[in-house]
Amino acid sequence: MICVTTPTIEGHRASRVIGIVSGEAILGANIFRDFLANIRDVVGGRSGAYETVLREARRQALEDMSQEAARLGGNAIVGVDLDYETVGNGMLMVTATGTAVVIAPA
């Protein structure tokens, strides 16, 4: 599945627009990771634990969105947008949205 943030895919044309598709992933960061992240925040540096959780959440959201597009008959998604939010206490949410299309070579 081709997923792009642009409204078109170079070298292809959308022969059919299917509609909006989305995928969501909510993952919790455990207390041990939170503790280590707080230490890193104090002493500086990147929080590898949170970066890993965010990457996994993004992967899952994009995968869910792609599966929905395929189920509807699409072979590409244009205009992909990713949103990141915190939900509740220590939960991280990633939402991926885009427009499912059927593409053909231009």
HUFENRA-V69702 format. One record per residue. N is the residue number from 1. RES is the residue in one small letter. SS is DSSP state (H for helix, E for strand, C for the rest). Layout:
n->(N	N)
res->(RES	RES)
ss->(SS	SS)
This chain:
n->(1	2	3	4	5	6	7	8	9	10	11	12	13	14	15	16	17	18	19	20	21	22	23	24	25	26	27	28	29	30	31	32	33	34	35	36	37	38	39	40	41	42	43	44	45	46	47	48	49	50	51	52	53	54	55	56	57	58	59	60	61	62	63	64	65	66	67	68	69	70	71	72	73	74	75	76	77	78	79	80	81	82	83	84	85	86	87	88	89	90	91	92	93	94	95	96	97	98	99	100	101	102	103	104	105	106)
res->(m	i	c	v	t	t	p	t	i	e	g	h	r	a	s	r	v	i	g	i	v	s	g	e	a	i	l	g	a	n	i	f	r	d	f	l	a	n	i	r	d	v	v	g	g	r	s	g	a	y	e	t	v	l	r	e	a	r	r	q	a	l	e	d	m	s	q	e	a	a	r	l	g	g	n	a	i	v	g	v	d	l	d	y	e	t	v	g	n	g	m	l	m	v	t	a	t	g	t	a	v	v	i	a	p	a)
ss->(C	E	E	C	C	C	C	C	C	C	C	E	E	E	E	E	E	E	E	E	E	E	E	E	E	E	E	E	C	C	H	H	H	H	H	H	H	H	H	H	H	H	H	C	C	C	C	H	H	H	H	H	H	H	H	H	H	H	H	H	H	H	H	H	H	H	H	H	H	H	H	C	C	C	C	E	E	E	E	E	E	E	E	E	E	E	E	C	C	C	E	E	E	E	E	E	E	E	E	E	E	E	E	E	E	C)
